[in-house]
Amino acid sequence: MNDAMQQRLITILAVTIAYLISQYVTERLIDLPEERGVKDDAIEALLKGATTATSTILASILVRRLLRS
């Protein structure tokens, strides 16, 4: 598999993982207030950044392990 195809697979898998993680976090761990403030926006930004980084790392690991087999 060439590098471009591998990168596409990592991107698609990362988006899927990020979606699943964000759904879990939003539904189970975050209590959304009626009126959002700057603090809520900052927490959301940090969570989105962490979710994106985590999902990209997991997708990369999965793709590399699958291709090694």
ABEGO torsion letter per residue (X at the ends): XBAAAAAAAAAAAAAAAAAAAAAAAAAAABBBBABBBAAAAAAAAAAAAAAAAAAAAAAAAAAAAAAAX
